[in-house]
Each structure stands twice: as C-alpha cells, then as structure tokens.
C-alpha cells in the first residue's frame, strides 16, 4: 500500500493555459492593424524567448518546443509544446505569453521549475538495511522533485519489500522544503510482519493435476529451504505471469480454449499467511490436423519437413509447434538468413476438434557479420575474448557458431555474465555483434586449517589467479601441511602461448606422504603444450621429471613394498586427447566428454612403465531442469623392460573422485597383511541424477550410484566384483569456485570398513 503526502500548486493554471491561442491572435491583429492579413493567415513568430529557467538548459527546452521563429503562429502547436514541456517532469508550471514584435509576435515561455532534491532518507525500516533499499531507487539527490518519479520509487520499495515476504509493507513519500527551490525527500516505511504463502489452491482442473500446474508456477508455497531460495513469498507481477504460464501449459496439452480466473488472494486473520486460489475452466482437448509450409525457396518442402517433429493426429501443443518453428529458423540462420521469420497460420476446426497449421515463411536475405564490439571487460583484454569468437567480421552470419562463441567465452570462467546481442543493419545486410561481459573475481586467496581422520590437523594456503594480467594466464601457488602430508606446488598455464593457438604449462612441486607402511617423498617439474585439433577436440603432451623416494618401511610390510625401497627417477611423457561438447565446464547439463590419457615412462631414469585411462561422461537434460549423467572409466598400467610398476602409479579406487562412500584404496586388492596395495587396472562407473534446489544461486542436489574397483594382474576383471555405493550430495557453483559436499553409503561393507563417508571438495566438478 502506498500513500502520497505531497502538495503541488499550478492545477488551476493548467486548466487556463490553452485559451491563449485565440486571445493572443486577436490582440495581435488589433495592435498591428492587420485585420485583413489576420483574416487570411496567422501572424509570424519572430522570436521565441525563455524566462524563469535557471537549472534547465535552453537546449533541453528547445528540444521539446516545435514552434520555431519564422513559423506561422499555431494555437495547437503551442498546446503540444506545453504538454511536452510538462512531460519532461522538470517544471511545476509552464505559461506562454505573446508580445508584438517587428510586424509579428514574440512567443514567451515562462517557467516555474520544480525544486531540487538535496537529499533522500528512509525512516522506519528495521528488517532491511537503508543502503539495500536505496539500491532499489532510481531517483537521486540533485534531481528534480518529480511527483510521478517519486511515486514510482515508492512503488519500487513496496515491490521490493513484498519480494522479501513483507506483503503488508507501506511506503509514504514526504517532501520537506529546506530552502527556496530545494527540498528533502523522506520515504517513511511501515514494514509490517513477514507474510508467507501457505497454500496455493487450484480449482476446476481435471486433465492436469495440481502438482503439474504448480510445477510451472514461479510462486511457491513456503517450505524448509525458503530462507535459501527466497520462495514462499507473494509478488503480484509474478503471480500474474503464473496465470500465463498455466495457460501455456494447457495449450501445450491441447486445451486451446482454457480459461483461467484472476488469482484470489486471502490474508489470514493473524496477517502472517497468504492463501492463493486459482480457478480453471479447461474446455475440450484439440488435436493437430494438417501441417503445411509456404513461402520457402531456399529449402525444399522435404528438407523442412525433416525438422518438424509434430505429427497429425497427435495432441496439439503450442510448445511443440514453437520448437518446430525454432528448428526451421535455426536452419535458416545457420545459412546466414538472420532475418528469417515464420508465422504460424492456425485454423481451428470445431466439429472434429482439430487444429490445422500452415507455416508461412519469410526468408529474407543473407547477412554478414559487421562490427564486433566488446564492452564490460575492465580487466580482461579484448583479444582474450575475441579469440574465443567463432565468427569474424565479414563472415556469413551463423547462429550455431554464435551459440558456440557464447559457450566458449562463458567457459573461460572469467565473467559473472556473458551476452552476445546481434544488432542488424538491414540496409547494409550486416549484423553487428554486441558482446557484453561482467567480470567476476578470478583471484582467490585461501588460508585455513582443519582436522580429518586421515590427515589429523591440517594447515593449508593457496593463491590462485585464473586471469593473470587480464591475459588469461593461470597461476597457482599451493602449500599444505598436516601430520602425514606435506605439499608445495607452483603452476603456470598460458592458453595462448606467444599469442598462438597453443597452450603452454609449467609446474614445479615438492610433496611427501606418510602411508601406513611406508613414506613417499617426490619432487619434480612438468612442462606441457596443447592445441585444439578441431572445434571440440583438443590434444596435449606433457613431459615430467620426478625423483621419488620410498623409505621408513614398516618391518611387517609386504615384499612388494620392500622391493621398491630407495630413490628412483621417473622421466615420462604423457600424451592425451579429448573431445568435449558439454554446454558448460563448470555446471554442465548436456553434452559429452571423452578422453584418453596416457603416460610412458622410460625416457631415461629408473622407472619403466606404461599407463593409460579411458574416461567417458555423458549428460542428458531431463524435465524440470534436471540432469542425468553417466560416467565410465577404465585404466591399465604395467611395467616393462623387467621393471615393476611403482607403488605410487598404481590405481587406488575409493574417495570423492572415484567411488564415494569408500576410503582411499578400499575398492581394490590387498595383500596377505590386509594392506591396500592398489591395482594395475581399474573399472569405475558413476550414475547421477542432479536437480536444482535454488537456481538463482546455482545450488543443486544429487543422488548417485557408484560401482568400481581396482584389479591386480593376478585377478580377472569381473563386473560382479565391483564395489557398489549410493548416496546424495549438494553442489554449489559459488563465487569461490565449485563446492561439493557428498555422503556415500557402503552397500557392500567389509569387516574393517566404515558404513558411510561424508566428503567435501572445492574447485572441481566430478
């Protein structure tokens, strides 16, 4: 509710203002003794003069006056000038006088300007901070005290309060004069109690259930996670759009004549709960009749019908029709027809309740890319963004490449938001691309500590900059100390080495780990280069030189461990190749990633082995913005030239990145002493169903099923031997990076294993 507490003068003047034309004209004729001329035409405006404007510039005023010196005086034109000047909101009163001047007349505009707002304040707000409320205002100190704008801002504040659950909030704007020509604006707020949407009632529906209807609505009933999602509050504009969403849902199920009532909102007696009732009159269901196409010249009828999935006799669906149209338009836009349009001509047959559809196509002309403008990148260099574009200036427009350009820029993960807007220049048959980005924090400093059952007390520090100097360089400095682990690492990666489409990386590290029966210390460096082999395929090759020492071996350790005591040097090369079509690297919902990783050691040094992993993951989008993914991995490793596979190169299955719910190495072979010795082969499968909890903050939940195991060379690989687990978890694409919290339950628990396991990670997606 909004109250207006302002007093403005000038209403009487507005009523009198439009009489001036005839009176001025007669007086002018009498004074100039030009009665004969007046009988034929109006006098000429010789001069236009402005009076009373002190803050508003003459240029601004003249831009709103269409009367010009040299024109014949027009009563109607002066009336329109006054309306336009009032419409600017700068003036409390506008008056027009005339005076005889050099055989014509002088047109005088006399203004009384609105006062200036010297300050804005809020009173009465307790639950929402003043600064947060001021961010909702479009009016600022120094502006004019425009009643319409002041009222509009009061409504904005009420709307914001309602979006936070304060349905009964009231805002009263009060103006106080502080000096001649200046005022102080105060918004007096009465927040009221927070009101929750307790129930949404759907009435009259038979074909569709309450659950189906509520699924498409943005308005939600209050629930346990509403404090995170912001749901369960009433927003008038959202509820009204919900009516259209329900109507669209029915249209997609063939009920094209459905009628939906205005929502009825009831407030509980204690004024803490809202009840919303929506009544539906479904009508009859219609099916799709004939489908036709007209206006096509570039593509044949058969080519276009191949893109139409709707079939005669099926239930009529506006969504299905829209998807068919979009597919055909995409076909045209991928060939450069950027202005192609399709109008569906619909004929409803009441007798047999069918809908005939004819797609009328306007093909237009082929367009090319004009200018590519990049804005919003205050840190990132233009070339870092431009090199991800799949379209260049002068290319034929292609909507598929435009979407791919968006994906690539977004996958850089440097920006909070990315948009690419085509701006057509129709006469020149060009499309300019307006690329707008909003940069986000790409540097991260982490310092902290913790405790785990494995590492005991942990101290860690990490500095990461993913866009160093705005050139796309990635720098990582890491240190981690615990009772059993020590790690220091420096890594640098340049995705465009020497401004060429070749990536280069370098890292140096020193790490040690105390295993139950031995200690390992390793130090070394790696250098690698990579290149895109096609749009979705990339290859990489890395050289690694490492010195590793196995020591402090327990007396009862196995012979396998004792045989590898001492220091060994590994000189290896690791070629890899992968194909990645995921729509997002951080939060994928569709696409695949197939990869082959290999390592060949023996280019000098002491260790000789070959190791390879095949990894494939698939994402399938499902209804209600949910996603199903399946992943499979197979790894193989073996020593050669008479050398054993090093302990630290064996496969240890178990943990958040392999089989959740099991500890490190628990899903693998053990020796006679029960030690986890890893395997030289691994098989892992992961299935996930991911669904949104709060899309606005990119918080998701998932349930999963994992099965995997490492196998020794003496064992046969068997699917029945895989260790199964199941569980659930949460994922949040936070400003600090992707965060995972997952709980796994051991479905095949061994004697010395835990029943379940909670694991946490930051910085990677499974």
Secondary structure as UniProt FT lines:
FT   STRAND          2..5
FT   HELIX           11..16
FT   HELIX           17..19
FT   HELIX           20..32
FT   HELIX           35..40
FT   STRAND          44..51
FT   HELIX           58..62
FT   TURN            63..64
FT   TURN            69..70
FT   HELIX           75..87
FT   TURN            88..89
FT   STRAND          91..101
FT   TURN            102..103
FT   STRAND          104..113
FT   STRAND          116..123
FT   HELIX           130..134
FT   TURN            135..136
FT   TURN            141..142
FT   HELIX           147..163
FT   TURN            164..165
FT   TURN            167..168
FT   STRAND          170..179
FT   TURN            180..181
FT   STRAND          182..190
FT   STRAND          196..203
FT   HELIX           210..216
FT   TURN            224..225
FT   HELIX           226..229
FT   HELIX           236..252
FT   TURN            253..254
FT   TURN            256..257
FT   STRAND          259..260
FT   STRAND          264..267
FT   TURN            269..270
FT   STRAND          273..281
FT   STRAND          287..294
FT   HELIX           301..305
FT   TURN            306..307
FT   TURN            312..313
FT   HELIX           318..334
FT   TURN            335..336
FT   TURN            338..339
FT   STRAND          341..349
FT   TURN            350..353
FT   STRAND          354..362
FT   STRAND          368..375
FT   HELIX           382..386
FT   TURN            387..388
FT   TURN            393..394
FT   HELIX           399..411
FT   STRAND          415..425
FT   HELIX           426..428
FT   STRAND          430..439
FT   STRAND          443..452
FT   TURN            453..455
FT   STRAND          456..468
FT   TURN            469..472
FT   STRAND          473..482
FT   STRAND          485..494
FT   HELIX           497..499
FT   STRAND          502..514
FT   STRAND          519..532
FT   STRAND          537..551
FT   TURN            555..556
FT   HELIX           559..562
FT   TURN            563..564
FT   STRAND          566..580
FT   STRAND          591..605
FT   STRAND          609..622
FT   HELIX           623..625
FT   STRAND          626..639
FT   TURN            641..642
FT   HELIX           647..649
FT   TURN            656..657
FT   TURN            660..661
FT   TURN            664..665
FT   TURN            672..673
FT   STRAND          681..694
FT   HELIX           695..697
FT   STRAND          699..711
FT   TURN            713..714
FT   HELIX           719..721
FT   STRAND          723..734
FT   TURN            735..736
FT   STRAND          737..746
FT   TURN            751..752
FT   STRAND          756..762
//
